[in-house]
Amino acid sequence: MPLSVEQGAARYLRHVALELGLSANSQAAYRRDLTAYAAWLAQRGLADLGSVTPDTLSEYVADLASPRATPDGDTRPPLAAASITRRLSTVRGMHRFLFEEGLLEAHAGSGVRTPKRTQRLPKALPIEDVEALLRAAGGDDSAGDDPVGLRDRALLELLYASGARISEITALDVDDLLAAPGRADAAGDPEAALGEGGFVHVTGKGSKQRIVPYGSYAGRALAAYLVRARPGMAARGAGTPALFLGPRGARLSRQSAWLVIKAAAERAELTHEVSPHTLRHSFATHLLAGGADVRTVQELLGHASVTTTQIYTQVTADTLREHYLLAHPRAK
């Protein structure tokens, strides 16, 4: 019995949502990948997933890796190897699931190779640029009690202090801020509880939870925001436990947080490209450069494998080698 791409994709998406318990962001990424795959198959007149072969998927990979003309006459650049790997992983996962469920007679993804990924080193900001970025966010004494500036400064300080992903930070509730042992409850007296730093309860990929410390700079910025800015913002909304709020009192979105970072980078006149992940990269790189153990950084970042974290050691090793070549009399 024929199985359409839409039917197969719907079954697989229910599987990853209900049985695997993937996050909403992961589900949305899977849906985008399968929608693109369905459109590609439709262009080739393939309406039945049972007619897809390993050669079909190999052709799909080759097409993703090739430039192609768009309807408006421009040329679409090839996808990066990491993006192709992700898309193929989603498609293969669907074919494998449908095969194991007895809905397909063969697993078309078996044996299909992904392109070799080139190792791209994460881009970290120099410490001076991080400090300029944080200053440009606002929330200092010269800004007075500007609620947006206080929120933006607290947001960026916590991003750099914790190394958390932007989605993890915007998902935080006030109760996720934990005071250091022996200090007052954060919600009851933020200035006393957080001023010298504390911990934040982060929920990461796969709903895995971790406790991450933050220092006094982030603590003071958070306390100022909670006391002088958040109450007024919360009064405009329907009541939410979210830590970071937008202008109408609702939870700050990832997109809005990204715009906060972009605006601060422009005000700081940074020449480096700054993205939501830049502060996370900088957090890891600066910790390792300061002597932190790679396993510790792995735990703080929430990486499932230390291999993912070890890419940052290459950045610091390159810096050490550069300093060595410049300073050692017999290095050249």
Secondary structure by P-SEA (a helix, b strand, c coil): ccccaaaaaaaaaaaaaccccccaaaaaaaaaaaaaaaaaaaaacccccccccaaaaaaaaaaaabbbbcccccccccccaaaaaaaaaaaaaaaaaaaaacccccccccccccccccccccccccaaaaaaaaaacccccccccaaaaaaaaaaaaaaaaccccaaaaaacccccccccccccccccccccccccbbbbbccccccbbbbbbbcaaaaaaaaaaacccaaaaaaacccccccccccccccccaaaaaaaaaaaaaaaccccccccaaaaaaaaaaaaaacccaaaaaaaaccccccccaaaaaaaaaaaaaaaaacccccc
